[in-house]
Amino acid sequence: MTQSSDTQSNNDTQNSAAQGVVDSNWQNDALDLTAGYAMQTLSVRAGQHRTDEGEHSEAIFTTSSYVYQSAADAAAHFNGSKQGNVYSRHTNPSVRTFERRLAVLEGGERAVATASGMGAILTMCLAYLKAGDHLLAAKQLFGSSIGLFNNYFVKYGVEVSYVDCFDNDAWAAAVQDNTRVIYCESPSNPLGQIADMTFLSELAHQHGALFIVDNCFATPAIQKPLDFGADIVIHSATKYIDGQGRVLGGALVGSDELMQQAFTVVRSGGISMSPFNAWVFTKGLETLTLRMKEHCANANKVARFLADHPKVSRVHFSGLSDHPAHELAKRQHYREDCFGAIMGFEVKGDGKSEKEAAWHVIDSTQMVSITNNLGDAKTTVTHPATTTHFRLKPEDRIAAGVGDGLIRLSVGLEDVDDIIADLARGLDTL
């Protein structure tokens, strides 16, 4: 480029910055999102912006910073008069591709990615709660979520209370004048319980609160909480969005206004997703719908096997017709016969304690992985009372329905007969 064209380029950049324009690398997707494409097409193609290299697969941008055309161009990026990449703690093209694709799939205006699922929940608390506010949450939550609320946000002046996620009367009775967030998992961890999202969204909005739903067990392939009035959807992308247990990440999805508040927390707090992890999640979204269909089909068969086994006293899975929330789950899960693939089941062992019986079933498996992760292509099993929920006080574990005989199962993509046979090894010998 000649000296004169350099000068002209810098002048154009400064003029553009003054007009508050958007960098070309922040423009719309390669895919026209107004064309009415189906979800599977969006899962494969939404959110990508191709560079001048013309790459077909999404690129990984492993860079910490970006180069500007001039001092004025840099200033415009930093003061916000020009949108574009600033620093990879809060603006990275690989992360942005994942955010755009997930937002489209959930039906939100914008997504904000975080370093982990717990990072997303931390971002939620920092963005939407302050000292003197009240967080009303379901009892049926991941143990680390309860630990975060009780050990840290209570310490900083946020009041927290819990109710059964399925008890609408309890939710209504527990709302306070200072309630600012109503939060639940649906389906919940580890019992797969279902909350009435329409009721909770109306309740929250009547009291000027936000309704926030953790959707990582169902994913947008099965359920879209924003369609039922939720303000924000939270994900541990580590689970089904990745789908193969490779990397950590989280996300929030909602309106542009609410996500801007979350974005400022990530920007200031550094709760950032790495570009490589974002690329893995973007590729995971390509097969999310296909995988979830198979996960659910396997889970339906495993749940029926467990329900019929004489050594199983109870199966917690909304796909079973006698589950108290079966009809509600059918209404909220838009994909037919898909209820997720996480279930809890309680075992009974003659002459053994509940924990001994549960451990016997877990330890008798030969193929199923004994691990606390879930949402993996590989079937996984864990004993929540001594792993994911062991830090809770015994009374809090019982309140959450996590007894010593409970086993949590994440049904994978192996042949379903092999999964059933592996579980039967321990059950048949109790």
C-alpha positions as CSV (number, residue, x, y, z in Angstrom):
1,M,0.0,0.0,0.0
2,T,1.4,3.5,-0.8
3,Q,1.8,6.3,1.6
4,S,-1.2,8.2,0.2
5,S,-3.5,5.2,0.5
6,D,-2.3,4.7,4.0
7,T,-3.2,8.2,4.9
8,Q,-6.6,7.9,3.2
9,S,-7.3,4.7,5.1
10,N,-6.5,6.3,8.4
11,N,-8.7,9.3,7.6
12,D,-11.6,6.9,6.6
13,T,-11.1,5.0,9.9
14,Q,-11.3,8.2,11.9
15,N,-14.4,9.4,10.1
16,S,-16.0,6.0,10.5
17,A,-15.2,6.0,14.2
18,A,-16.7,9.4,14.6
19,Q,-20.0,8.0,13.1
20,G,-20.1,5.1,15.6
21,V,-20.0,2.4,12.9
22,V,-19.4,-1.2,13.4
23,D,-16.2,-3.0,12.2
24,S,-16.7,-5.2,9.2
25,N,-15.7,-8.2,11.4
26,W,-18.6,-7.6,13.7
27,Q,-21.2,-7.6,10.9
28,N,-24.0,-10.1,10.4
29,D,-23.4,-13.9,10.0
30,A,-22.4,-15.6,6.9
31,L,-25.9,-17.1,7.2
32,D,-29.0,-14.9,6.6
33,L,-30.8,-15.4,9.9
34,T,-34.0,-13.8,8.5
35,A,-34.5,-16.6,5.9
36,G,-36.4,-19.0,8.3
37,Y,-33.9,-21.8,8.5
38,A,-34.7,-24.8,10.7
39,M,-33.0,-25.4,14.0
40,Q,-30.6,-28.0,12.7
41,T,-29.4,-25.7,10.0
42,L,-28.9,-22.9,12.5
43,S,-27.0,-25.3,14.8
44,V,-24.5,-26.0,12.0
45,R,-24.2,-22.5,10.4
46,A,-25.4,-19.6,12.5
47,G,-23.0,-17.2,14.1
48,Q,-20.0,-17.6,11.8
49,H,-18.3,-14.7,10.2
50,R,-15.8,-15.7,7.6
51,T,-12.5,-13.8,7.3
52,D,-10.7,-12.8,4.1
53,E,-9.1,-16.2,4.1
54,G,-12.4,-17.7,3.2
55,E,-12.3,-20.6,5.7
56,H,-15.1,-23.1,5.6
57,S,-14.8,-24.3,9.2
58,E,-14.8,-21.7,12.0
59,A,-11.4,-20.3,12.8
60,I,-9.8,-20.3,16.3
61,F,-8.5,-16.9,17.2
62,T,-5.8,-17.5,19.7
63,T,-4.8,-13.8,20.2
64,S,-4.9,-11.7,23.4
65,S,-5.1,-8.4,21.6
66,Y,-5.8,-6.6,18.3
67,V,-4.2,-4.1,16.0
68,Y,-5.8,-0.8,15.1
69,Q,-5.4,1.4,12.1
70,S,-4.5,4.5,14.0
71,A,-4.5,6.0,17.5
72,A,-7.9,7.5,16.8
73,D,-9.2,4.1,15.8
74,A,-7.9,2.5,19.0
75,A,-9.5,5.3,21.0
76,A,-12.9,4.8,19.2
77,H,-12.8,1.1,20.1
78,F,-12.0,1.7,23.7
79,N,-14.6,4.5,24.2
80,G,-17.3,2.6,22.5
81,S,-18.0,4.9,19.6
82,K,-16.9,2.0,17.3
83,Q,-17.8,-1.6,17.9
84,G,-15.0,-4.1,17.4
85,N,-12.4,-6.3,19.0
86,V,-10.7,-4.7,22.0
87,Y,-9.1,-7.4,24.2
88,S,-9.8,-11.1,24.3
89,R,-10.9,-11.0,27.9
90,H,-14.2,-9.7,26.6
91,T,-14.1,-9.6,22.8
92,N,-12.8,-12.6,20.8
93,P,-14.1,-13.7,17.4
94,S,-14.2,-17.4,18.3
95,V,-16.1,-16.7,21.5
96,R,-18.4,-14.3,19.6
97,T,-19.3,-17.1,17.1
98,F,-20.3,-19.4,19.9
99,E,-22.3,-16.7,21.6
100,R,-24.2,-15.8,18.4
101,R,-25.0,-19.4,17.6
102,L,-26.3,-20.2,21.1
103,A,-28.4,-17.0,21.2
104,V,-30.1,-18.0,17.9
105,L,-30.8,-21.5,19.1
106,E,-32.3,-20.3,22.4
107,G,-34.3,-17.5,20.8
108,G,-32.5,-14.8,22.6
109,E,-31.1,-11.5,21.4
110,R,-27.6,-12.1,22.8
111,A,-25.5,-14.5,24.7
112,V,-22.5,-13.9,27.0
113,A,-20.0,-16.7,27.4
114,T,-18.1,-17.5,30.6
115,A,-15.3,-19.7,31.8
116,S,-17.6,-22.4,33.3
117,G,-21.2,-23.1,34.2
118,M,-20.5,-21.8,37.7
119,G,-18.9,-18.8,36.2
120,A,-22.2,-18.1,34.5
121,I,-24.1,-18.4,37.8
122,L,-21.5,-16.1,39.5
123,T,-22.0,-13.6,36.7
124,M,-25.8,-13.8,37.2
125,C,-25.4,-13.0,40.9
126,L,-23.0,-10.1,40.3
127,A,-25.0,-8.6,37.5
128,Y,-28.5,-8.7,38.9
129,L,-28.2,-8.8,42.7
130,K,-26.8,-6.4,45.3
131,A,-26.7,-6.2,49.1
132,G,-30.3,-6.1,50.5
133,D,-31.8,-8.0,47.6
134,H,-33.5,-11.4,47.9
135,L,-32.7,-14.4,45.7
136,L,-35.5,-17.0,45.7
137,A,-34.2,-20.3,44.4
138,A,-35.3,-23.9,44.1
139,K,-34.1,-26.4,46.7
140,Q,-33.3,-28.8,43.8
141,L,-30.0,-27.3,42.6
142,F,-26.5,-28.4,41.8
143,G,-24.6,-28.4,45.1
144,S,-22.0,-25.9,44.1
145,S,-24.8,-23.4,43.2
146,I,-26.2,-23.7,46.8
147,G,-22.6,-23.3,48.1
148,L,-22.1,-20.2,46.1
149,F,-25.3,-18.6,47.3
150,N,-25.0,-19.6,51.0
151,N,-21.3,-19.2,51.5
152,Y,-20.6,-16.0,49.6
153,F,-23.6,-14.0,48.5
154,V,-25.2,-14.3,51.9
155,K,-22.0,-12.9,53.3
156,Y,-22.2,-9.9,51.0
157,G,-25.8,-9.1,52.1
158,V,-27.9,-11.0,49.6
159,E,-30.8,-12.8,51.3
160,V,-31.4,-16.3,49.9
161,S,-34.3,-18.7,50.5
162,Y,-35.3,-22.0,48.9
163,V,-38.5,-23.8,47.9
164,D,-39.4,-27.0,46.2
165,C,-39.1,-26.3,42.5
166,F,-42.5,-28.0,41.7
167,D,-44.5,-26.3,44.5
168,N,-46.2,-23.2,43.0
169,D,-47.9,-22.3,46.3
170,A,-44.5,-22.3,48.0
171,W,-43.0,-20.1,45.3
172,A,-45.8,-17.6,45.7
173,A,-45.6,-17.6,49.4
174,A,-41.8,-17.0,49.5
175,V,-41.7,-13.9,47.3
176,Q,-40.7,-10.8,49.2
177,D,-40.7,-7.1,48.4
178,N,-37.0,-7.3,47.8
179,T,-37.0,-10.4,45.6
180,R,-35.0,-9.5,42.5
181,V,-34.3,-13.0,41.0
182,I,-36.3,-16.2,40.9
183,Y,-34.0,-19.0,39.9
184,C,-34.4,-22.7,39.1
185,E,-33.0,-25.6,37.2
186,S,-35.6,-27.4,35.1
187,P,-35.0,-30.3,34.8
188,S,-33.1,-30.2,38.1
189,N,-29.9,-31.8,39.3
190,P,-29.9,-34.6,40.3
191,L,-33.6,-35.6,40.4
192,G,-34.7,-34.2,37.1
193,Q,-37.6,-32.3,38.6
194,I,-39.7,-29.9,36.5
195,A,-40.6,-26.4,37.4
196,D,-43.7,-24.7,35.9
197,M,-41.9,-22.0,33.9
198,T,-45.0,-20.1,32.8
199,F,-46.2,-19.7,36.4
200,L,-42.8,-18.7,37.7
201,S,-42.2,-16.1,34.9
202,E,-45.6,-14.5,35.7
203,L,-44.9,-14.6,39.4
204,A,-41.5,-12.9,38.9
205,H,-42.8,-10.2,36.6
206,Q,-45.7,-9.4,38.9
207,H,-43.1,-8.6,41.6
208,G,-40.5,-6.8,39.4
209,A,-38.1,-9.7,39.5
210,L,-36.1,-11.6,36.9
211,F,-36.9,-15.2,36.2
212,I,-33.8,-17.2,35.3
213,V,-33.6,-20.8,34.3
214,D,-30.7,-23.2,34.1
215,N,-31.4,-25.1,30.9
216,C,-28.2,-27.2,30.6
217,F,-30.0,-30.6,31.2
218,A,-32.6,-30.0,28.4
219,T,-30.7,-27.7,26.1
220,P,-32.4,-25.7,23.3
221,A,-32.7,-28.9,21.4
222,I,-35.5,-29.9,23.8
223,Q,-36.7,-26.8,25.6
224,K,-36.6,-23.1,25.2
225,P,-37.3,-21.3,28.6
226,L,-37.5,-17.9,26.9
227,D,-40.6,-19.1,25.1
228,F,-42.2,-19.5,28.6
229,G,-41.4,-16.1,29.8
230,A,-37.9,-16.6,31.3
231,D,-35.7,-13.5,31.2
232,I,-32.4,-15.3,31.1
233,V,-31.3,-18.8,30.3
234,I,-28.1,-20.2,31.9
235,H,-25.9,-23.0,30.6
236,S,-23.1,-25.1,31.7
237,A,-21.8,-25.6,28.2
238,T,-19.5,-28.2,29.7
239,K,-22.4,-30.7,29.6
240,Y,-24.4,-31.4,26.5
241,I,-23.3,-28.4,24.4
242,D,-19.8,-29.9,24.3
243,G,-21.2,-33.4,24.6
244,Q,-17.9,-35.2,24.9
245,G,-16.5,-34.1,28.2
246,R,-13.6,-32.1,26.8
247,V,-13.7,-28.5,28.0
248,L,-15.3,-26.2,30.5
249,G,-17.5,-23.2,29.7
250,G,-20.8,-21.5,30.5
251,A,-23.2,-19.0,29.1
252,L,-26.1,-16.7,29.7
253,V,-28.7,-15.9,27.0
254,G,-31.4,-13.1,27.1
255,S,-32.2,-9.7,25.9
256,D,-29.5,-7.3,24.7
257,E,-30.1,-5.0,27.7
258,L,-29.7,-7.8,30.3
259,M,-26.8,-9.4,28.5
260,Q,-25.0,-6.0,28.5
261,Q,-25.1,-6.1,32.3
262,A,-23.7,-9.6,32.3
263,F,-21.1,-8.6,29.7
264,T,-19.7,-5.8,32.0
265,V,-19.2,-8.4,34.8
266,V,-17.3,-10.7,32.5
267,R,-15.3,-7.8,31.1
268,S,-14.4,-6.5,34.6
269,G,-14.1,-9.8,36.4
270,G,-12.3,-11.8,33.8
271,I,-14.8,-14.7,33.9
272,S,-13.9,-15.3,30.3
273,M,-14.2,-18.3,28.0
274,S,-11.1,-19.3,26.1
275,P,-11.1,-19.1,22.3
276,F,-10.3,-22.8,22.0
277,N,-13.1,-23.8,24.3
278,A,-15.5,-21.6,22.4
279,W,-14.5,-23.3,19.2
280,V,-15.1,-26.8,20.8
281,F,-18.6,-25.6,21.9
282,T,-19.4,-24.2,18.5
283,K,-18.6,-27.5,16.9
284,G,-20.6,-29.2,19.7
285,L,-23.7,-27.2,18.7
286,E,-23.5,-28.6,15.2
287,T,-24.6,-32.0,16.5
288,L,-26.5,-31.0,19.6
289,T,-30.0,-31.8,18.2
290,L,-28.9,-35.1,16.7
291,R,-27.2,-36.2,19.9
292,M,-30.0,-35.2,22.2
293,K,-32.5,-37.2,20.2
294,E,-30.4,-40.3,20.8
295,H,-29.6,-39.5,24.4
296,C,-33.4,-39.2,25.1
297,A,-34.3,-42.4,23.2
298,N,-31.7,-44.3,25.3
299,A,-32.8,-42.7,28.5
300,N,-36.5,-43.6,28.0
301,K,-35.5,-47.3,27.7
302,V,-33.1,-47.2,30.7
303,A,-35.8,-45.5,32.8
304,R,-38.3,-48.2,32.0
305,F,-35.8,-50.9,32.9
306,L,-35.0,-49.2,36.2
307,A,-38.7,-48.7,37.0
308,D,-39.4,-52.4,36.6
309,H,-36.4,-53.7,38.6
310,P,-37.3,-55.1,42.0
311,K,-34.2,-53.5,43.6
312,V,-35.1,-50.0,42.5
313,S,-37.5,-48.3,44.9
314,R,-37.9,-45.1,42.9
315,V,-36.9,-43.5,39.5
316,H,-36.8,-39.8,39.2
317,F,-37.4,-39.2,35.5
318,S,-40.2,-37.1,34.0
319,G,-40.3,-39.2,30.9
320,L,-42.1,-41.9,32.9
321,S,-45.9,-41.7,32.5
322,D,-46.5,-41.9,36.3
323,H,-44.0,-39.1,37.1
324,P,-46.0,-36.3,38.8
325,A,-44.6,-33.7,36.3
326,H,-44.9,-35.9,33.2
327,E,-47.6,-33.8,31.6
328,L,-45.9,-30.5,32.5
329,A,-42.7,-31.8,31.0
330,K,-44.5,-32.8,27.8
331,R,-45.8,-29.2,27.5
332,Q,-42.4,-27.6,28.1
333,H,-40.3,-30.0,26.1
334,Y,-41.3,-29.2,22.5
335,R,-39.6,-32.3,21.0
336,E,-41.8,-35.3,21.3
337,D,-40.7,-38.1,23.7
338,C,-37.6,-36.2,24.7
339,F,-37.3,-35.6,28.4
340,G,-33.5,-35.3,28.7
341,A,-31.1,-38.1,29.7
342,I,-30.4,-37.3,33.4
343,M,-32.2,-39.4,36.0
344,G,-31.9,-40.3,39.6
345,F,-32.9,-43.7,41.0
346,E,-33.0,-45.0,44.5
347,V,-31.9,-48.5,45.4
348,K,-32.7,-50.9,48.2
349,G,-30.5,-53.6,49.4
350,D,-31.4,-56.4,51.8
351,G,-29.1,-56.2,54.7
352,K,-27.1,-53.3,53.3
353,S,-27.4,-49.6,54.2
354,E,-28.7,-47.3,51.5
355,K,-25.2,-46.0,50.8
356,E,-23.7,-49.5,50.7
357,A,-26.4,-50.6,48.2
358,A,-25.8,-47.5,46.0
359,W,-22.1,-48.0,46.1
360,H,-22.5,-51.7,45.2
361,V,-24.5,-50.8,42.1
362,I,-22.0,-48.1,41.1
363,D,-18.9,-50.3,41.7
364,S,-20.3,-53.3,39.8
365,T,-20.4,-51.4,36.5
366,Q,-17.7,-52.3,34.0
367,M,-18.4,-50.0,31.1
368,V,-20.2,-47.0,32.7
369,S,-17.9,-44.3,33.9
370,I,-17.9,-43.4,37.6
371,T,-17.5,-39.6,37.4
372,N,-19.3,-36.4,38.4
373,N,-19.5,-35.1,34.9
374,L,-22.7,-35.5,32.9
375,G,-24.0,-34.8,29.4
376,D,-21.3,-36.9,27.9
377,A,-21.5,-39.3,24.9
378,K,-20.3,-41.8,27.5
379,T,-22.8,-42.9,30.2
380,T,-21.7,-41.7,33.6
381,V,-22.9,-42.5,37.1
382,T,-22.2,-40.9,40.5
383,H,-23.4,-41.0,44.1
384,P,-24.6,-37.4,44.8
385,A,-24.6,-37.5,48.6
386,T,-20.8,-38.2,48.6
387,T,-19.8,-36.3,45.5
388,T,-21.7,-33.4,44.0
389,H,-23.7,-32.6,47.1
390,F,-21.3,-33.8,49.9
391,R,-20.4,-30.2,51.0
392,L,-24.0,-29.5,51.9
393,K,-25.2,-30.0,55.5
394,P,-27.1,-33.3,55.9
395,E,-30.3,-31.5,56.4
396,D,-29.8,-29.5,53.3
397,R,-29.1,-32.6,51.3
398,I,-32.3,-34.2,52.5
399,A,-34.2,-31.0,51.7
400,A,-32.9,-31.3,48.2
401,G,-34.0,-34.9,48.0
402,V,-30.4,-36.3,47.9
403,G,-30.5,-39.4,50.2
404,D,-27.8,-42.0,50.7
405,G,-29.6,-44.4,48.3
406,L,-29.8,-42.1,45.4
407,I,-27.7,-42.7,42.2
408,R,-27.5,-40.1,39.4
409,L,-27.2,-41.5,35.9
410,S,-26.4,-39.6,32.8
411,V,-27.4,-41.9,29.9
412,G,-24.9,-41.7,27.0
413,L,-24.8,-42.8,23.4
414,E,-23.6,-46.4,23.7
415,D,-25.9,-49.2,22.6
416,V,-28.8,-49.0,25.1
417,D,-28.7,-52.8,25.8
418,D,-25.1,-52.5,26.9
419,I,-26.0,-49.7,29.3
420,I,-28.8,-51.7,30.8
421,A,-26.7,-54.8,31.1
422,D,-24.0,-52.9,32.9
423,L,-26.4,-51.4,35.4
424,A,-28.0,-54.8,35.9
425,R,-24.7,-56.3,37.1
426,G,-25.0,-54.5,40.5
427,L,-28.8,-54.4,40.7
428,D,-29.2,-58.1,40.1
429,T,-26.6,-58.9,42.9
430,L,-28.0,-56.7,45.6
